[in-house]
Amino acid sequence: MTVEYRHARDALDGLLHDGMTLAVGGFGLCGNPNDLIEAVRDSGVKDLTVVSNNMGVDGKGLGILLENDQVRRVLASYVGENKLFAQRYLDGELEVEFVPQGTLGERLRAGGAGIPAFYTPTGVGTPVAEGKPVEEFDGRRYVLERAVVADLSLVHARRADRYGNLVYRYTARNFNPVIATAGRVTVVEAEQITDEPIDPDVVVTPGIYTHRLVAARERVKDIEKRTVRERAEAPAPAGGAS
């Protein structure tokens, strides 16, 4: 059963504790559950293990939890855009498990599907496979990867109905669907919440995975990197100026 809350802090009430594993949707700054991330920051919970594709950027997205010294360990596929994340890792202040991006998605999907582990060829012969069982199937070597099940999943959706069914917007979908399934408890912030049930043919995440729901507040959507072409000078009008 999905329960709707008025504020993000209320939606997380009773769910947060020190040392917990938190799975968070988003890719860069796209599809981040920002209201819920800010509520985690404001709670003061610490020693978190965060599972996410990356940790946002400095001062935005999951980067605010790093700045507030609330994160002990990270499972992610990418560091690059967050200088504080990279520096704390290099200084030995932050434990980081690098996971190939497809493997990370599959570990989350497996966790949501009740599959404890799976074999993949990705990472064989690299540091990713160190300390993990490796087996050969049909002449090819595969490394065993464990599923990820989080204590709490935080998800951002474009639209939700009051039954907890979810639809995402374009690339903001990214890791959100697999993270929604991988949490023992899943809390969703949605830009739109409708009384009318969403057409089952377009539902991406069924409401059975959504435990708590809150309306996302309107905010300016941050752009991680804005790249534009240099403006070319306009050609002079034919025949000279009139």
C-alpha positions in Angstrom: 0.0 0.0 0.0 1.3 3.4 -1.0 1.0 6.3 1.5 1.2 9.9 0.4 2.9 12.6 2.5 2.9 16.4 2.3 6.6 16.9 2.8 9.8 15.0 2.0 10.9 15.0 5.6 7.6 13.4 6.7 8.0 10.8 3.9 11.3 9.7 5.5 10.1 9.8 9.1 11.2 6.7 10.9 13.1 5.2 8.0 16.6 6.8 8.4 19.3 5.5 10.7 23.1 5.7 10.9 25.0 3.1 8.9 22.2 2.3 6.5 22.4 1.5 2.8 20.7 4.1 0.6 20.0 3.6 -3.2 19.4 6.8 -5.0 18.1 7.3 -8.6 19.6 9.8 -11.0 22.4 10.1 -13.5 24.6 13.2 -13.0 21.9 15.8 -12.2 19.2 14.2 -14.2 16.4 12.4 -12.5 17.7 13.1 -8.9 15.2 12.9 -6.1 16.4 16.3 -4.8 13.7 16.9 -2.2 14.4 13.5 -0.6 18.2 14.0 -0.7 17.8 17.3 1.1 15.6 15.7 3.7 18.3 13.1 4.3 20.9 15.9 4.7 18.7 17.8 7.1 18.1 14.6 9.2 21.8 14.4 10.1 22.0 10.7 9.6 25.6 9.6 9.0 27.9 6.7 8.0 25.8 6.0 5.0 26.5 3.6 2.2 25.2 5.2 -1.0 24.5 3.2 -4.1 24.0 5.4 -7.2 25.5 5.9 -10.6 27.5 8.8 -9.3 27.4 11.4 -6.5 26.1 14.4 -8.3 28.4 17.4 -8.5 29.9 19.6 -5.9 27.1 21.2 -3.9 24.3 19.6 -5.9 22.5 16.3 -5.9 24.2 13.7 -3.7 27.1 16.0 -3.4 25.4 17.8 -0.5 25.6 14.6 1.6 29.3 14.4 1.0 29.8 18.0 2.0 27.8 17.3 5.2 30.1 14.4 6.0 27.3 11.9 6.0 28.7 9.3 3.6 31.1 6.5 4.6 31.0 4.2 1.5 29.9 4.6 -2.1 29.0 2.1 -4.8 29.1 4.0 -8.1 30.3 3.7 -11.7 31.6 7.2 -12.1 33.4 9.9 -10.1 34.6 12.5 -12.5 32.2 15.5 -12.1 32.5 15.7 -8.3 35.8 17.1 -7.2 35.1 16.5 -3.5 34.1 12.9 -4.1 37.4 12.3 -6.1 39.5 14.1 -3.5 38.1 12.2 -0.5 38.5 8.9 -2.3 42.2 9.7 -3.2 42.8 10.8 0.4 41.5 7.6 1.8 38.6 9.3 3.6 35.9 7.6 1.6 35.5 4.0 0.7 34.5 3.5 -2.9 33.5 0.4 -4.8 33.7 1.1 -8.5 31.1 -0.9 -10.5 30.8 -1.0 -14.3 27.7 0.9 -15.2 25.8 -2.1 -16.7 26.8 -4.3 -13.8 25.6 -1.7 -11.4 22.2 -1.6 -13.1 22.0 -5.4 -13.2 23.0 -5.7 -9.5 20.1 -3.5 -8.6 17.7 -5.3 -10.9 18.8 -8.6 -9.5 18.2 -7.3 -6.0 14.7 -6.3 -6.9 14.0 -9.6 -8.5 15.2 -11.7 -5.6 18.3 -13.0 -7.5 21.2 -13.1 -5.0 24.0 -13.1 -7.6 24.8 -13.5 -11.3 27.8 -14.1 -13.6 29.0 -11.5 -16.1 32.0 -11.3 -18.3 32.4 -7.6 -17.6 35.4 -6.9 -15.4 37.1 -10.3 -15.8 40.9 -9.8 -15.7 40.6 -6.3 -14.1 40.6 -5.0 -10.6 36.8 -5.2 -10.7 37.1 -9.0 -10.4 39.7 -9.1 -7.5 38.5 -11.3 -4.7 35.4 -12.5 -6.5 34.7 -16.0 -7.8 35.4 -16.5 -11.5 34.0 -19.4 -13.5 34.2 -20.6 -17.1 31.0 -21.2 -19.2 31.2 -22.3 -22.8 34.8 -21.3 -23.0 34.4 -17.8 -21.6 35.3 -16.6 -18.1 32.7 -14.8 -16.0 32.9 -13.1 -12.6 30.3 -13.5 -9.9 28.6 -10.3 -8.9 26.3 -10.0 -5.8 22.9 -8.3 -6.0 22.3 -5.0 -4.3 19.4 -4.7 -1.8 19.1 -1.3 -0.1 17.6 -0.5 3.2 15.9 2.5 1.5 15.5 3.6 -2.1 14.9 7.2 -3.1 13.3 7.7 -6.5 12.3 10.6 -8.7 9.3 10.2 -11.2 7.6 12.5 -13.6 4.1 11.2 -12.8 2.6 9.0 -10.2 -1.0 8.0 -9.3 -2.2 7.5 -5.8 -1.7 3.8 -6.1 2.1 4.4 -6.5 2.4 3.5 -10.2 5.2 5.6 -11.8 6.1 7.1 -15.2 9.4 8.8 -15.9 10.4 11.6 -18.3 12.9 10.7 -21.0 16.4 10.3 -19.8 15.4 11.1 -16.2 14.2 7.5 -16.2 17.9 6.3 -16.0 18.5 4.3 -12.8 15.2 5.1 -11.1 13.2 2.0 -12.2 15.8 -0.5 -11.0 16.4 1.4 -7.8 12.7 1.5 -7.1 12.6 -2.3 -7.0 15.9 -2.8 -5.0 14.8 -1.1 -1.8 13.3 -2.8 1.2 11.4 0.4 1.4 11.0 2.8 -1.6 10.1 6.5 -1.2 9.2 8.4 -4.4 9.0 12.1 -5.1 6.9 12.8 -8.2 6.4 16.0 -10.2 2.7 15.2 -10.7 0.4 13.0 -8.6 -2.9 12.2 -10.1 -6.1 10.8 -8.7 -6.8 9.0 -12.0 -4.9 5.7 -12.3 -2.2 5.7 -14.9 -2.9 3.5 -17.9 -1.3 0.1 -17.2 0.2 0.0 -20.7 2.4 3.0 -19.9 3.3 2.2 -16.3 7.1 1.7 -15.9 7.2 1.0 -12.1 4.2 -0.8 -10.7 2.8 0.6 -7.4 3.6 -2.6 -5.6 7.2 -1.2 -5.3 6.2 2.2 -4.0 5.7 2.5 -0.2 5.7 6.2 0.3 4.9 9.1 -2.1 5.4 12.8 -1.9 4.9 15.7 -4.4 8.2 17.1 -5.6 8.4 20.9 -5.2 9.0 23.0 -8.3 12.6 24.0 -8.8 14.9 25.1 -11.5 16.5 22.0 -13.1 20.2 22.2 -13.0 22.3 21.5 -16.1 25.5 19.6 -15.3 27.4 20.8 -18.4 26.1 23.4 -20.9 27.9 23.2 -24.2 27.1 25.5 -27.1 28.7 26.3 -30.4 30.4 29.6 -30.9 28.2 32.0 -32.8 29.3 32.5 -36.3 29.4 36.0 -37.6 26.5 36.8 -39.9 27.6 37.3 -43.6 27.5 40.9 -44.8 24.3 41.6 -46.8 24.8 41.4 -50.6 25.4 44.8 -52.2 26.7 46.4 -49.0 24.7 48.3 -46.4 21.6 50.2 -47.5 
